[in-house]
Amino acid sequence: MCLSSFALAHGCPGEIKKIDAAIPTAKLSAADMTKVKSLRAKGEEQHKAGQHTESMVSLGEAKKTMGIPKEPKECTKSKKTTNSQNQ
């Protein structure tokens, strides 16, 4: 559930843009750059196919390989908000 909420909150296209912006200055081995580009392409295809959770996983792996830090997950905050609204 958290990953789905995360995917909806940040969106696949935004993650793709972050990867694209980092590629020109990335200091990666040729093998890692190939991996990043492959994962980025896979993530975009998954997004286009409506597989947003899978896309975020692929794009997250590409970002991890590049050393792009993760954004903090809002699951705990969202859960507290949801619980307080239900009371």
ROPA-507252 format. One record per residue: residue number from 1; residue in one letter; x, y, z of N, C-alpha, C in turn. Coordinates in steps of 0.02 Angstrom, whole numbers, padded with zeros to 5 digits. Layout:
N
   i aa    n.X    n.Y    n.Z   ca.X   ca.Y   ca.Z    c.X    c.Y    c.Z
 NUM  A      X      Y      Z      X      Y      Z      X      Y      Z
...
END
This chain:
87
   i aa    n.X    n.Y    n.Z   ca.X   ca.Y   ca.Z    c.X    c.Y    c.Z
   1  M  00041 -00059  00000  00000  00000  00000  00043  00063  00000
   2  C  00096  00062  00038  00139  00121  00041  00168  00138 -00027
   3  L  00191  00087 -00063  00222  00099 -00127  00171  00128 -00176
   4  S  00109  00104 -00174  00058  00130 -00217  00044  00203 -00202
   5  S  00039  00220 -00138  00028  00289 -00118  00088  00332 -00139
   6  F  00147  00305 -00131  00208  00340 -00151  00207  00352 -00226
   7  A  00187  00301 -00264  00186  00308 -00336  00137  00361 -00358
   8  L  00079  00363 -00326  00029  00412 -00344  00051  00482 -00323
   9  A  00085  00487 -00267  00105  00552 -00242  00160  00584 -00284
  10  H  00205  00545 -00309  00262  00572 -00345  00259  00560 -00420
  11  G  00231  00507 -00442  00220  00493 -00512  00281  00469 -00550
  12  C  00269  00423 -00594  00321  00394 -00636  00356  00447 -00679
  13  P  00319  00492 -00713  00352  00541 -00755  00402  00585 -00717
  14  G  00386  00602 -00655  00431  00642 -00615  00495  00604 -00599
  15  E  00489  00540 -00586  00548  00499 -00572  00591  00491 -00635
  16  I  00559  00484 -00692  00595  00479 -00756  00634  00544 -00768
  17  K  00603  00601 -00754  00637  00665 -00763  00698  00671 -00718
  18  K  00693  00647 -00657  00750  00649 -00611  00808  00607 -00637
  19  I  00792  00549 -00663  00844  00505 -00692  00875  00539 -00753
  20  D  00833  00564 -00797  00857  00597 -00858  00902  00657 -00841
  21  A  00884  00694 -00790  00924  00753 -00771  00992  00733 -00742
  22  A  00995  00674 -00710  01057  00653 -00678  01104  00615 -00725
  23  I  01078  00588 -00779  01120  00547 -00824  01180  00586 -00852
  24  P  01172  00648 -00877  01229  00681 -00908  01290  00691 -00862
  25  T  01279  00698 -00798  01334  00711 -00752  01351  00651 -00708
  26  A  01317  00594 -00720  01328  00535 -00678  01398  00506 -00689
  27  K  01429  00488 -00634  01495  00456 -00637  01486  00381 -00623
  28  L  01467  00346 -00676  01453  00275 -00671  01497  00236 -00719
  29  S  01507  00173 -00703  01541  00129 -00750  01495  00119 -00810
  30  A  01523  00096 -00865  01483  00084 -00925  01428  00033 -00910
  31  A  01444 -00018 -00871  01395 -00069 -00854  01338 -00040 -00813
  32  D  01354  00003 -00764  01302  00034 -00723  01260  00082 -00764
  33  M  01291  00119 -00810  01252  00165 -00852  01205  00126 -00897
  34  T  01228  00070 -00923  01184  00027 -00964  01125  00002 -00922
  35  K  01140 -00018 -00860  01087 -00042 -00815  01037  00014 -00801
  36  V  01061  00074 -00787  01017  00131 -00772  00972  00145 -00832
  37  K  01001  00148 -00891  00961  00164 -00951  00910  00109 -00966
  38  S  00929  00047 -00953  00882 -00009 -00963  00824 -00005 -00913
  39  L  00841  00007 -00850  00788  00012 -00799  00743  00072 -00811
  40  R  00772  00127 -00834  00733  00187 -00849  00684  00173 -00906
  41  A  00708  00140 -00959  00665  00122 -01015  00611  00073 -00993
  42  K  00630  00024 -00953  00581 -00024 -00927  00528  00011 -00886
  43  G  00549  00057 -00843  00502  00094 -00802  00454  00136 -00843
  44  E  00479  00166 -00896  00436  00206 -00940  00385  00161 -00975
  45  E  00407  00104 -01000  00361  00057 -01033  00308  00032 -00983
  46  Q  00329  00016 -00923  00281 -00007 -00872  00231  00048 -00857
  47  H  00254  00110 -00853  00209  00167 -00841  00157  00172 -00897
  48  K  00181  00167 -00959  00135  00172 -01017  00085  00115 -01018
  49  A  00104  00058 -00990  00059 -00001 -00988  00013  00001 -00927
  50  G  00018  00054 -00887 -00024  00060 -00828  00001  00022 -00767
  51  Q  00062 -00003 -00771  00092 -00041 -00716  00134  00007 -00673
  52  H  00100  00051 -00637  00135  00106 -00603  00176  00082 -00543
  53  T  00153  00034 -00506  00192  00008 -00450  00256 -00024 -00475
  54  E  00251 -00064 -00527  00309 -00097 -00556  00357 -00045 -00585
  55  S  00329  00007 -00616  00369  00060 -00644  00410  00095 -00589
  56  M  00378  00110 -00533  00413  00143 -00479  00469  00100 -00451
  57  V  00459  00034 -00451  00512 -00011 -00428  00572 -00008 -00476
  58  S  00559 -00011 -00541  00613 -00008 -00591  00649  00059 -00588
  59  L  00610  00113 -00584  00640  00179 -00582  00678  00190 -00516
  60  G  00653  00161 -00462  00688  00166 -00398  00755  00130 -00400
  61  E  00757  00074 -00434  00820  00036 -00441  00870  00076 -00482
  62  A  00845  00109 -00534  00889  00151 -00575  00917  00209 -00533
  63  K  00874  00240 -00494  00896  00296 -00451  00946  00271 -00398
  64  K  00934  00213 -00371  00980  00184 -00321  01049  00173 -00352
  65  T  01050  00146 -00413  01113  00133 -00447  01151  00199 -00459
  66  M  01113  00252 -00472  01144  00317 -00484  01162  00354 -00420
  67  G  01137  00330 -00364  01151  00364 -00301  01104  00422 -00288
  68  I  01047  00424 -00322  00997  00476 -00310  00960  00458 -00247
  69  P  00960  00502 -00197  00928  00484 -00133  00852  00475 -00140
  70  K  00826  00431 -00098  00754  00420 -00095  00721  00479 -00061
  71  E  00661  00494 -00083  00622  00543 -00046  00591  00507  00013
  72  P  00579  00543  00068  00548  00510  00125  00478  00487  00108
  73  K  00462  00428  00131  00395  00401  00120  00346  00434  00168
  74  E  00287  00446  00143  00235  00480  00183  00185  00432  00213
  75  C  00199  00367  00211  00151  00317  00233  00130  00328  00306
  76  T  00178  00339  00350  00162  00348  00420  00120  00410  00430
  77  K  00139  00464  00398  00102  00527  00403  00032  00518  00376
  78  S  00026  00487  00317 -00039  00477  00286 -00083  00433  00329
  79  K -00053  00381  00359 -00091  00336  00402 -00119  00373  00462
  80  K -00078  00415  00493 -00102  00454  00551 -00158  00501  00531
  81  T -00151  00532  00472 -00203  00577  00449 -00267  00540  00438
  82  T -00262  00481  00406 -00321  00440  00393 -00354  00418  00458
  83  N -00314  00396  00507 -00342  00375  00571 -00376  00431  00607
  84  S -00346  00490  00607 -00376  00546  00643 -00440  00570  00609
  85  Q -00444  00562  00543 -00504  00581  00507 -00561  00532  00522
  86  N -00544  00470  00535 -00594  00419  00548 -00623  00423  00618
  87  Q -00589  00459  00663 -00611  00461  00733 -00660  00516  00745
END
